[in-house]
Amino acid sequence: MTKFITFEGVDGAGKSTHLAWFADALRERGMDVIVTREPGGTPLGEQLREIVLNQPMSMGTEAMLMFASRLEHVEQVIQPALRAGKRVISDRFSDASFAYQGAGRGMSWEKLAQLEQWVPLQPDLTLFFDVPIEVARQRLANNVSLDRFEQEQGEFFERVRAGYHRRVAENPARYVVIDAAQSLASVQQQLAVIIEAIE
């Protein structure tokens, strides 16, 4: 049974736009759904989000804060919801750390794997919203308040995108790759097929 679903992709891929629609579609099928996000999802996580997104820090500190927030998120929100029979949809999870702190910042994949062992949970399904970086950058162009990740250059996001593709290649059964460069309606058609298959 697909109970824990994550949405992943570079900034500007459009995943957040589709998340609410996806959650509502599952609710229409009679499922009890909660939507959450990373970094964040808990009061402590939201405080860490503000720090991580806006304060300069080393990549190691950044990664450890992400995983600290994630562990709190799992223990306080995700696992209790799953035990109560709810479906959980999270805007980002561990894949984001491998893509951003690993591929993007250059942190060792092995160190990130060690941190990931602290998180006693993996998604049942991950939707990776894949989009050419130039398209993602165009979508962010009108955003006047960019956090320190969104302010990174295109080369950074090319590495992040490659990091996501590496994660997909390492465990392809967990992922569905969404062509997020298409129109809103076309992406929703892709998502509708996935929704039909969720039990």
KOLZA-365281 format. One record per residue: residue in three letters; x, y, z of N, C-alpha, C in turn. Coordinates in nm, 4 decimals, always signed. Each point is the difference from the previous one (the first is absolute). Example, Ala and Ser with C-alpha at 12.3 -4.5 7.8 and 13.67 -1.06 7.14 Angstrom:
R|aa|neast|nnorth|nup|caeast|canorth|caup|ceast|cnorth|cup
R|ala|+1.3190|-0.5690|+0.7800|-0.0890|+0.1190|+0.0000|+0.0900|+0.1200|+0.0000 .
R|ser|-0.0350|+0.1050|-0.0720|+0.0820|+0.1190|+0.0060|-0.0770|+0.1090|+0.0730 .
This chain:
R|aa|neast|nnorth|nup|caeast|canorth|caup|ceast|cnorth|cup
R|met|+0.0850|-0.1200|+0.0000|-0.0850|+0.1200|+0.0000|+0.0885|+0.1250|+0.0000 .
R|thr|-0.0366|+0.0965|-0.0801|+0.0755|+0.1256|-0.0093|-0.0550|+0.0984|+0.1033 .
R|lys|+0.0768|+0.0200|+0.1071|-0.0472|+0.0867|+0.1081|+0.0826|+0.1271|+0.0147 .
R|phe|+0.1307|-0.0087|-0.0282|+0.0881|+0.1158|+0.0176|+0.0570|+0.0386|-0.1359 .
R|ile|-0.0394|+0.1191|-0.0484|+0.0363|+0.0474|-0.1335|+0.0791|+0.1291|+0.0139 .
R|thr|+0.1102|+0.0106|-0.0756|+0.0774|+0.1235|+0.0023|+0.0071|+0.0613|-0.1390 .
R|phe|+0.0068|+0.1326|-0.0021|+0.0153|+0.0774|-0.1230|+0.1400|+0.0603|+0.0010 .
R|glu|+0.0755|-0.0192|-0.1069|+0.1370|+0.0495|-0.0079|+0.0227|+0.0719|-0.1332 .
R|gly|+0.1017|+0.0853|-0.0014|+0.0380|+0.0703|-0.1218|+0.0763|+0.1264|+0.0344 .
R|val|+0.0678|+0.0555|-0.0989|+0.0735|+0.1247|+0.0229|-0.0980|+0.1143|+0.0233 .
R|asp|+0.0491|+0.1087|+0.0601|-0.0833|+0.1185|+0.0169|-0.0472|+0.0474|-0.1369 .
R|gly|-0.1305|+0.0221|-0.0129|-0.0554|+0.0423|-0.1276|-0.0542|-0.1138|-0.0843 .
R|ala|+0.0086|-0.1235|+0.0500|-0.0509|-0.1143|-0.0769|-0.1522|-0.0057|-0.0013 .
R|gly|-0.0636|+0.0654|+0.0968|-0.1454|+0.0036|+0.0031|-0.0646|-0.1019|+0.0910 .
R|lys|+0.0795|-0.0749|+0.0757|-0.0570|-0.1056|+0.0830|-0.0992|+0.0537|+0.1025 .
R|ser|+0.0320|+0.1142|+0.0622|-0.0895|+0.0554|+0.1017|-0.1340|+0.0408|-0.0599 .
R|thr|+0.0022|+0.0437|-0.1249|-0.1238|+0.0374|-0.0696|-0.0941|-0.1189|-0.0115 .
R|his|+0.0570|-0.1179|-0.0241|-0.0816|-0.1187|-0.0242|-0.0343|-0.0764|+0.1269 .
R|leu|+0.0679|+0.0300|+0.1088|-0.0177|-0.0806|+0.1198|-0.1411|+0.0104|+0.0567 .
R|ala|-0.0526|+0.1220|+0.0102|-0.1344|+0.0174|+0.0562|-0.1041|-0.0683|-0.0879 .
R|trp|+0.0154|+0.0127|-0.1322|-0.0932|-0.0657|-0.0934|+0.0036|-0.1517|+0.0183 .
R|phe|+0.1201|-0.0544|+0.0139|+0.0187|-0.1447|+0.0176|-0.0658|-0.0459|+0.1303 .
R|ala|+0.0228|+0.0754|+0.1080|-0.0591|-0.0356|+0.1290|-0.1522|+0.0038|-0.0066 .
R|asp|-0.0547|+0.1021|-0.0637|-0.1460|+0.0101|-0.0127|-0.0568|-0.1162|-0.0819 .
R|ala|+0.0731|-0.0407|-0.1030|-0.0457|-0.1120|-0.0823|-0.0045|-0.1290|+0.0812 .
R|leu|+0.0975|-0.0197|+0.0881|-0.0036|-0.1188|+0.0867|-0.1157|+0.0091|+0.0994 .
R|arg|-0.0241|+0.1208|+0.0523|-0.1126|+0.0163|+0.0931|-0.1327|-0.0307|-0.0675 .
R|glu|-0.0111|+0.0389|-0.1262|-0.1230|-0.0282|-0.0744|-0.0232|-0.1502|-0.0151 .
R|arg|+0.1082|-0.0767|+0.0092|-0.0109|-0.1453|-0.0049|-0.0232|-0.0604|+0.1377 .
R|gly|-0.0237|+0.0851|+0.0989|-0.0341|-0.0468|+0.1335|+0.1176|-0.0220|+0.0928 .
R|met|+0.1171|+0.0483|-0.0374|+0.1176|-0.0199|+0.0838|+0.0189|+0.1171|+0.0955 .
R|asp|+0.0470|-0.0304|+0.1203|+0.0312|+0.1012|+0.1006|+0.1454|+0.0418|-0.0222 .
R|val|+0.0209|+0.1236|-0.0442|+0.1315|+0.0451|-0.0453|+0.0483|+0.1184|+0.0832 .
R|ile|+0.1269|-0.0049|+0.0414|+0.0619|+0.1194|+0.0555|+0.1157|+0.0409|-0.0910 .
R|val|+0.0199|+0.1306|-0.0097|+0.1072|+0.0561|-0.0822|+0.0985|+0.0705|+0.0919 .
R|thr|+0.1283|-0.0254|-0.0219|+0.1027|+0.0611|+0.0829|+0.1189|+0.0388|-0.0884 .
R|arg|+0.1073|+0.0528|+0.0609|+0.1106|+0.0465|-0.0836|+0.1331|-0.0085|+0.0751 .
R|glu|+0.1062|+0.0036|-0.0784|+0.1357|+0.0059|+0.0548|+0.0809|+0.1051|-0.0740 .
R|pro|+0.0941|+0.0659|+0.0714|+0.0078|-0.0044|+0.1457|-0.1245|+0.0626|+0.0612 .
R|gly|-0.0365|-0.0485|+0.1158|-0.1205|+0.0488|+0.0669|-0.0852|-0.1142|+0.0492 .
R|gly|-0.1309|+0.0212|-0.0006|-0.0931|-0.1050|+0.0361|-0.0336|-0.0083|+0.1473 .
R|thr|+0.0862|+0.0545|+0.0856|-0.0231|+0.0067|+0.1445|+0.0394|+0.1393|+0.0462 .
R|pro|-0.0398|+0.0411|+0.1218|+0.0431|+0.1319|+0.0488|+0.1523|+0.0153|-0.0004 .
R|leu|+0.0722|-0.1023|+0.0475|+0.1459|+0.0058|-0.0028|+0.0510|+0.0016|-0.1440 .
R|gly|-0.0596|-0.0830|-0.0841|+0.0405|-0.0072|-0.1401|-0.0175|+0.1319|-0.0726 .
R|glu|-0.1079|+0.0715|+0.0314|-0.0234|+0.1286|-0.0653|+0.1035|+0.1036|+0.0449 .
R|gln|+0.0417|-0.0073|+0.1270|+0.1062|+0.0894|+0.0460|+0.1319|-0.0337|-0.0713 .
R|leu|+0.0293|-0.1280|-0.0118|+0.1209|-0.0414|-0.0713|-0.0074|+0.0384|-0.1471 .
R|arg|-0.1196|-0.0031|-0.0578|-0.0178|+0.0395|-0.1398|+0.0457|+0.1442|-0.0211 .
R|glu|-0.0438|+0.0873|+0.0899|+0.0377|+0.1414|-0.0118|+0.1514|+0.0165|+0.0058 .
R|ile|+0.0636|-0.0751|+0.0877|+0.1457|+0.0087|+0.0139|+0.0690|-0.0538|-0.1249 .
R|val|-0.0399|-0.1209|-0.0430|+0.0666|-0.0659|-0.1129|-0.0173|+0.0791|-0.1296 .
R|leu|-0.1181|+0.0545|-0.0211|-0.0268|+0.0691|-0.1263|+0.0607|+0.1409|-0.0049 .
R|asn|+0.0361|+0.0553|+0.1154|+0.0395|+0.1413|+0.0001|+0.1344|+0.0318|+0.0635 .
R|gln|+0.0583|-0.0935|+0.0760|+0.1264|+0.0284|+0.0676|+0.1156|-0.0723|-0.0676 .
R|pro|+0.1119|+0.0685|-0.0254|+0.1166|-0.0694|-0.0556|+0.0513|-0.1042|+0.0978 .
R|met|+0.0471|-0.1137|-0.0518|+0.0542|-0.1070|+0.0838|+0.0765|-0.0974|-0.0864 .
R|ser|+0.0798|-0.0846|+0.0641|+0.0738|-0.1009|-0.0751|-0.0948|-0.1070|-0.0509 .
R|met|+0.0447|-0.0726|-0.1033|-0.0887|-0.1020|-0.0563|-0.0263|-0.1124|+0.1000 .
R|gly|+0.0974|-0.0293|+0.0880|-0.0219|-0.1029|+0.1007|-0.1051|+0.0407|+0.1008 .
R|thr|+0.0076|+0.1251|+0.0461|-0.1013|+0.0525|+0.0915|-0.1368|-0.0024|-0.0665 .
R|glu|-0.0039|+0.0435|-0.1247|-0.1252|+0.0021|-0.0760|-0.0612|-0.1399|-0.0059 .
R|ala|+0.0809|-0.0989|-0.0340|-0.0497|-0.1371|-0.0120|-0.0499|-0.0528|+0.1335 .
R|met|+0.0756|+0.0251|+0.1075|-0.0411|-0.0525|+0.1302|-0.1281|+0.0675|+0.0504 .
R|leu|-0.0147|+0.1301|-0.0281|-0.1246|+0.0670|+0.0379|-0.1185|-0.0559|-0.0786 .
R|met|+0.0229|-0.0290|-0.1264|-0.1067|-0.0593|-0.0818|-0.0442|-0.1347|+0.0578 .
R|phe|+0.0966|-0.0831|+0.0346|-0.0353|-0.1323|+0.0517|-0.0558|+0.0077|+0.1417 .
R|ala|+0.0452|+0.0958|+0.0803|-0.0583|+0.0196|+0.1325|-0.1474|+0.0385|-0.0121 .
R|ser|-0.0275|+0.0928|-0.0902|-0.1382|+0.0399|-0.0260|-0.0816|-0.1189|-0.0496 .
R|arg|+0.0618|-0.0808|-0.0863|-0.0689|-0.1165|-0.0596|-0.0351|-0.1044|+0.1057 .
R|leu|+0.0913|-0.0279|+0.0906|-0.0260|-0.0989|+0.1038|-0.1159|+0.0450|+0.0880 .
R|glu|-0.0006|+0.1272|+0.0370|-0.1113|+0.0553|+0.0775|-0.1309|-0.0119|-0.0784 .
R|his|+0.0081|+0.0294|-0.1272|-0.1156|-0.0077|-0.0900|-0.0582|-0.1417|-0.0030 .
R|val|+0.0870|-0.0977|-0.0146|-0.0443|-0.1401|-0.0044|-0.0642|-0.0409|+0.1319 .
R|glu|+0.0671|+0.0324|+0.1100|-0.0480|-0.0463|+0.1303|-0.1262|+0.0713|+0.0467 .
R|gln|-0.0115|+0.1289|-0.0323|-0.1119|+0.0793|+0.0517|-0.1203|+0.0071|-0.0931 .
R|val|+0.0227|-0.0149|-0.1314|-0.1091|+0.0206|-0.0962|-0.0246|-0.1238|-0.0870 .
R|ile|+0.1037|-0.0454|-0.0698|-0.0217|-0.1005|-0.1043|-0.0389|-0.1357|+0.0578 .
R|gln|+0.0810|-0.0517|+0.0922|-0.0326|-0.1318|+0.0552|-0.1328|-0.0031|+0.0744 .
R|pro|-0.0336|+0.1004|+0.0841|-0.1323|-0.0025|+0.0637|-0.1144|+0.0013|-0.1008 .
R|ala|+0.0156|+0.0769|-0.1079|-0.1052|+0.0044|-0.1017|-0.0142|-0.1350|-0.0699 .
R|leu|+0.1113|-0.0629|-0.0334|-0.0052|-0.1302|-0.0658|-0.0619|-0.1044|+0.0920 .
R|arg|+0.0367|+0.0038|+0.1275|-0.0586|-0.0953|+0.0958|-0.1508|+0.0196|+0.0130 .
R|ala|-0.0465|+0.1234|-0.0211|-0.1438|+0.0301|+0.0079|-0.0731|-0.0316|-0.1296 .
R|gly|+0.0732|-0.0558|-0.0990|-0.0631|-0.0392|-0.1249|-0.0118|+0.1102|-0.1028 .
R|lys|+0.0688|+0.1102|+0.0226|-0.0047|+0.1107|-0.0957|+0.1039|-0.0195|-0.1106 .
R|arg|-0.0205|+0.0688|-0.1122|+0.1021|+0.0112|-0.1038|+0.0766|+0.1292|+0.0259 .
R|val|+0.1297|-0.0060|-0.0165|+0.0844|+0.1176|+0.0231|+0.0681|+0.0380|-0.1312 .
R|ile|-0.0131|+0.1273|-0.0373|+0.0712|+0.0538|-0.1162|+0.0943|+0.1085|+0.0506 .
R|ser|+0.1289|-0.0178|-0.0269|+0.0985|+0.0979|+0.0452|+0.0669|+0.0678|-0.1189 .
R|asp|+0.0043|+0.1328|+0.0077|+0.0729|+0.0807|-0.0975|+0.1476|-0.0062|+0.0403 .
R|arg|+0.0732|-0.0925|-0.0593|+0.1400|-0.0342|+0.0245|+0.0166|-0.0959|+0.1183 .
R|phe|+0.1079|-0.0805|-0.0099|+0.0411|-0.0899|+0.1077|+0.1496|-0.0274|-0.0195 .
R|ser|+0.0469|-0.1182|+0.0329|+0.1449|-0.0267|-0.0010|+0.0648|+0.0201|-0.1363 .
R|asp|-0.0714|-0.0282|-0.1078|+0.0594|+0.0181|-0.1331|+0.0535|+0.1412|-0.0191 .
R|ala|-0.0690|+0.0982|+0.0595|+0.0422|+0.1388|-0.0156|+0.1378|+0.0233|+0.0601 .
R|ser|+0.0317|-0.0678|+0.1099|+0.1317|+0.0173|+0.0613|+0.1104|-0.0549|-0.0900 .
R|phe|-0.0269|-0.1146|-0.0620|+0.0995|-0.0563|-0.0920|+0.0167|+0.0901|-0.1225 .
R|ala|-0.1109|+0.0563|-0.0485|+0.0074|+0.0848|-0.1189|+0.0655|+0.1348|+0.0301 .
R|tyr|-0.0429|+0.0652|+0.1091|+0.0471|+0.1355|+0.0292|+0.1336|+0.0021|+0.0747 .
R|gln|+0.0049|-0.0675|+0.1162|+0.1260|+0.0031|+0.0753|+0.1044|-0.0936|-0.0626 .
R|gly|-0.0451|-0.1107|-0.0591|+0.0916|-0.0934|-0.0630|+0.0467|+0.0482|-0.1359 .
R|ala|-0.0863|-0.0137|-0.1000|+0.0394|+0.0375|-0.1361|+0.0222|+0.1508|-0.0137 .
R|gly|-0.0867|+0.0797|+0.0613|+0.0104|+0.1452|-0.0140|+0.1196|+0.0591|+0.0717 .
R|arg|+0.0135|-0.0311|+0.1289|+0.1063|+0.0591|+0.0824|+0.1303|-0.0802|-0.0060 .
R|gly|-0.0103|-0.1288|-0.0350|+0.1207|-0.0815|-0.0075|+0.0283|-0.0830|+0.1232 .
R|met|-0.0995|-0.0160|+0.0880|+0.0200|-0.0832|+0.1184|+0.0032|-0.1468|-0.0395 .
R|ser|+0.0811|-0.0771|+0.0701|+0.0152|-0.1422|-0.0287|-0.1338|-0.0735|+0.0059 .
R|trp|-0.0290|-0.0768|-0.1059|-0.1213|-0.0827|-0.0051|-0.0011|-0.0970|+0.1183 .
R|glu|+0.1186|-0.0511|+0.0381|+0.0114|-0.0973|+0.1085|-0.0366|+0.0641|+0.1347 .
R|lys|+0.0441|+0.1245|+0.0224|-0.0362|+0.0686|+0.1244|-0.1504|+0.0228|+0.0079 .
R|leu|-0.0588|+0.0355|-0.1114|-0.1452|+0.0196|-0.0024|-0.0725|-0.1321|+0.0255 .
R|ala|+0.0534|-0.1086|-0.0533|-0.0605|-0.1320|+0.0234|+0.0053|-0.0364|+0.1479 .
R|gln|+0.1081|+0.0404|+0.0681|+0.0090|-0.0250|+0.1437|-0.1055|+0.0803|+0.0760 .
R|leu|-0.0183|+0.1256|-0.0385|-0.1039|+0.0813|+0.0636|-0.1390|-0.0575|-0.0278 .
R|glu|-0.0179|-0.0505|-0.1205|-0.1313|-0.0549|-0.0370|-0.0371|-0.1204|+0.0858 .
R|gln|+0.0996|-0.0703|+0.0518|-0.0286|-0.1158|+0.0850|-0.0718|+0.0390|+0.1293 .
R|trp|+0.0103|+0.1266|+0.0389|-0.0711|+0.0480|+0.1181|-0.1507|+0.0134|-0.0252 .
R|val|-0.0380|+0.0062|-0.1250|-0.1414|+0.0205|-0.0351|-0.0633|-0.1363|-0.0264 .
R|pro|-0.0877|-0.0471|+0.0882|-0.0495|-0.1376|-0.0072|-0.1164|-0.0181|-0.0980 .
R|leu|+0.0100|+0.0627|-0.1148|-0.1143|-0.0014|-0.0907|+0.0439|+0.0397|-0.1402 .
R|gln|-0.0572|-0.0661|-0.1001|+0.0185|+0.0383|-0.1398|-0.1375|+0.0159|-0.0637 .
R|pro|-0.0140|+0.0895|-0.0971|-0.1296|+0.0126|-0.0681|-0.0368|-0.1288|-0.0740 .
R|asp|-0.1295|-0.0210|-0.0144|-0.0489|-0.1099|-0.0842|+0.0089|+0.0382|-0.1476 .
R|leu|-0.0150|+0.1299|-0.0260|-0.0013|+0.0507|-0.1371|+0.0569|+0.1411|-0.0001 .
R|thr|+0.0895|+0.0268|-0.0936|+0.0538|+0.1355|-0.0168|-0.0252|+0.0470|-0.1420 .
R|leu|-0.0636|+0.1146|-0.0120|-0.0231|+0.0620|-0.1305|+0.1089|+0.1049|-0.0210 .
R|phe|+0.0843|-0.0236|-0.0985|+0.1092|+0.0921|-0.0322|-0.0417|+0.0860|-0.1173 .
R|phe|-0.0206|+0.1284|+0.0265|-0.0407|+0.0959|-0.1024|+0.1265|+0.0497|-0.0689 .
R|asp|+0.0243|-0.0533|-0.1177|+0.1236|+0.0281|-0.0729|-0.0249|+0.1071|-0.1052 .
R|val|+0.0890|+0.0980|-0.0047|-0.0185|+0.1120|-0.0913|+0.1370|+0.0544|-0.0382 .
R|pro|+0.0187|+0.0425|-0.1243|+0.1264|+0.0663|-0.0355|+0.0233|+0.1217|+0.0892 .
R|ile|+0.1249|+0.0215|+0.0376|+0.0297|+0.1065|+0.0957|-0.0393|+0.1370|-0.0530 .
R|glu|+0.0153|+0.0231|-0.1310|-0.0371|+0.1319|-0.0521|-0.1500|+0.0274|+0.0174 .
R|val|-0.0818|-0.1050|-0.0080|-0.1439|+0.0153|+0.0223|-0.0269|+0.0312|+0.1464 .
R|ala|+0.0660|-0.0722|+0.0890|-0.0172|+0.0236|+0.1437|+0.0404|+0.1422|+0.0371 .
R|arg|+0.1116|+0.0483|-0.0586|+0.0459|+0.1355|+0.0319|-0.0991|+0.1053|-0.0488 .
R|gln|-0.0586|-0.0225|-0.1165|-0.1003|+0.0931|-0.0525|-0.1203|+0.0088|+0.0933 .
R|arg|-0.0383|-0.1156|+0.0565|-0.1150|-0.0015|+0.0899|+0.0266|+0.0754|+0.1295 .
R|leu|+0.1268|+0.0063|+0.0405|+0.0356|+0.0707|+0.1231|+0.0279|+0.1479|-0.0242 .
R|ala|+0.0061|+0.0405|-0.1263|+0.0456|+0.1358|-0.0337|-0.0865|+0.1091|+0.0614 .
R|asn|-0.1290|-0.0265|+0.0160|-0.0902|+0.1029|+0.0526|-0.0128|-0.0035|+0.1519 .
R|asn|+0.0707|-0.0913|+0.0643|-0.0058|-0.0110|+0.1453|+0.0964|+0.1021|+0.0610 .
R|val|-0.0535|+0.0975|+0.0717|+0.0841|+0.1093|+0.0491|+0.0750|-0.0360|+0.1280 .
R|ser|-0.0457|-0.1006|+0.0732|+0.0664|-0.0370|+0.1256|+0.0540|-0.1424|-0.0110 .
R|leu|+0.1217|-0.0120|-0.0519|+0.0623|-0.1299|-0.0179|+0.0832|-0.0358|+0.1222 .
R|asp|-0.0118|-0.1262|+0.0477|+0.0850|-0.0430|+0.1104|+0.1402|-0.0308|-0.0531 .
R|arg|+0.0907|-0.0399|+0.0878|+0.1390|-0.0133|-0.0438|+0.0225|-0.1183|-0.0927 .
R|phe|-0.0904|-0.0974|-0.0019|+0.0085|-0.1076|-0.0990|-0.0471|+0.0501|-0.1364 .
R|glu|-0.1131|+0.0690|+0.0006|-0.0553|+0.0511|-0.1261|+0.0920|+0.1019|-0.0662 .
R|gln|+0.0871|+0.0633|+0.0778|+0.0931|+0.0990|-0.0542|+0.1236|-0.0631|-0.0640 .
R|glu|+0.0146|-0.1315|+0.0124|+0.1168|-0.0673|-0.0582|-0.0021|+0.0118|-0.1527 .
R|gln|+0.1177|-0.0200|-0.0606|+0.0127|+0.0100|-0.1445|-0.0467|-0.1287|-0.0690 .
R|gly|-0.0157|+0.0118|-0.1313|-0.0497|-0.1128|-0.0783|+0.0840|-0.1251|+0.0131 .
R|glu|+0.1328|+0.0151|+0.0127|+0.0879|-0.1167|+0.0107|-0.0324|-0.0817|+0.1254 .
R|phe|-0.0339|+0.0686|+0.1076|-0.0383|-0.0679|+0.1236|-0.1222|-0.0883|-0.0249 .
R|phe|-0.0994|+0.0561|-0.0678|-0.1236|-0.0748|-0.0224|+0.0182|-0.1134|-0.1010 .
R|glu|+0.0942|+0.0161|-0.0909|+0.0325|-0.1121|-0.0893|+0.0540|-0.1172|+0.0813 .
R|arg|+0.0845|+0.0306|+0.0989|+0.0522|-0.1063|+0.0864|-0.1112|-0.0621|+0.0847 .
R|val|-0.0886|+0.0842|+0.0502|-0.1125|-0.0496|+0.0804|-0.0876|-0.0939|-0.0840 .
R|arg|-0.0301|+0.0428|-0.1200|-0.0821|-0.0839|-0.0886|+0.0691|-0.1337|-0.0260 .
R|ala|+0.1311|+0.0044|-0.0232|+0.0758|-0.1240|-0.0215|-0.0038|-0.0877|+0.1251 .
R|gly|+0.0018|+0.0626|+0.1170|-0.0092|-0.0752|+0.1247|-0.1316|-0.0733|+0.0129 .
R|tyr|-0.1072|+0.0657|-0.0380|-0.1306|-0.0672|+0.0003|+0.0010|-0.1195|-0.0958 .
R|his|+0.0564|+0.0187|-0.1171|+0.0047|-0.1107|-0.0959|+0.0835|-0.1159|+0.0547 .
R|arg|+0.1041|+0.0316|+0.0750|+0.0794|-0.1076|+0.0605|-0.0837|-0.0772|+0.1010 .
R|arg|-0.0766|+0.0701|+0.0814|-0.0867|-0.0678|+0.0982|-0.1019|-0.0893|-0.0709 .
R|val|-0.0582|+0.0491|-0.1085|-0.0966|-0.0799|-0.0758|+0.0677|-0.1264|-0.0537 .
R|ala|+0.1218|+0.0151|-0.0517|+0.0716|-0.1151|-0.0565|+0.0347|-0.1027|+0.1073 .
R|glu|+0.0235|+0.0463|+0.1235|+0.0374|-0.0901|+0.1085|-0.1178|-0.0819|+0.0514 .
R|asn|-0.1214|+0.0507|-0.0154|-0.1182|-0.0707|+0.0522|-0.1209|+0.0307|-0.0874 .
R|pro|+0.0020|-0.0438|-0.1267|-0.1029|+0.0430|-0.0954|-0.1423|-0.0419|+0.0357 .
R|ala|-0.0163|-0.1050|+0.0779|-0.1343|-0.0488|+0.0309|-0.0804|+0.1003|+0.0827 .
R|arg|+0.0693|+0.0867|+0.0741|-0.0710|+0.0937|+0.0889|-0.0465|+0.1261|-0.0721 .
R|tyr|+0.0533|+0.0283|-0.1164|-0.0217|+0.1295|-0.0647|-0.0906|-0.0082|-0.1222 .
R|val|-0.0722|+0.1099|-0.0198|-0.0609|+0.0291|-0.1297|+0.0550|+0.1356|-0.0423 .
R|val|+0.0591|+0.0054|-0.1183|+0.0562|+0.1257|-0.0499|-0.1071|+0.0720|-0.0809 .
R|ile|-0.0309|+0.1213|+0.0411|-0.1026|+0.0820|-0.0641|+0.0687|+0.1020|-0.0904 .
R|asp|-0.0426|+0.0079|-0.1248|+0.0512|+0.1029|-0.0910|-0.0686|+0.1316|+0.0354 .
R|ala|+0.0650|+0.0787|+0.0864|-0.0616|+0.1204|+0.0551|+0.0142|+0.1213|-0.0894 .
R|ala|+0.0625|-0.0158|-0.1174|+0.0105|+0.1115|-0.0938|-0.1290|+0.0184|-0.0798 .
R|gln|-0.0892|-0.0960|+0.0070|-0.1247|+0.0067|-0.0752|-0.0988|+0.0966|+0.0658 .
R|ser|-0.1123|+0.0183|-0.0647|-0.1036|+0.0886|+0.0520|-0.0596|-0.0574|+0.1287 .
R|leu|-0.0673|+0.0863|+0.0749|-0.0663|-0.0417|+0.1233|-0.0938|-0.1173|-0.0265 .
R|ala|-0.0799|+0.0110|-0.1062|-0.0966|-0.1059|-0.0307|+0.0698|-0.1312|-0.0340 .
R|ser|+0.1105|+0.0075|-0.0732|+0.0724|-0.1212|-0.0382|+0.0613|-0.0689|+0.1214 .
R|val|+0.0551|+0.0797|+0.0910|+0.0566|-0.0582|+0.1216|-0.1100|-0.0645|+0.0835 .
R|gln|-0.1144|+0.0666|+0.0102|-0.1103|-0.0577|+0.0771|-0.0510|-0.1291|-0.0624 .
R|gln|+0.0076|-0.0115|-0.1318|-0.0365|-0.1267|-0.0643|+0.0956|-0.1109|+0.0427 .
R|gln|+0.1299|+0.0311|+0.0086|+0.0970|-0.0982|+0.0486|-0.0317|-0.0392|+0.1444 .
R|leu|-0.0331|+0.1002|+0.0817|-0.0289|-0.0267|+0.1398|-0.1290|-0.0798|+0.0170 .
R|ala|-0.0983|+0.0245|-0.0855|-0.1271|-0.0721|+0.0104|+0.0205|-0.1500|-0.0207 .
R|val|+0.0905|-0.0366|-0.0879|+0.0301|-0.1421|-0.0221|+0.0603|-0.0616|+0.1264 .
R|ile|+0.0877|+0.0748|+0.0654|+0.0626|-0.0487|+0.1235|-0.1053|-0.0151|+0.1092 .
R|ile|-0.0887|+0.0990|+0.0108|-0.1034|-0.0025|+0.1023|-0.0890|-0.1231|-0.0169 .
R|glu|-0.0332|-0.0341|-0.1230|-0.0856|-0.1171|-0.0256|+0.0636|-0.1285|+0.0508 .
R|ala|+0.1330|-0.0027|+0.0040|+0.0701|-0.1222|+0.0396|+0.0234|-0.0093|+0.1514 .
R|ile|-0.0301|+0.1064|+0.0736|+0.0242|+0.0008|+0.1441|-0.1154|-0.0702|+0.0708 .
R|glu|+0.0361|-0.0967|+0.0809|-0.1013|-0.0758|+0.0759|-0.0037|+0.0449|+0.1451 .
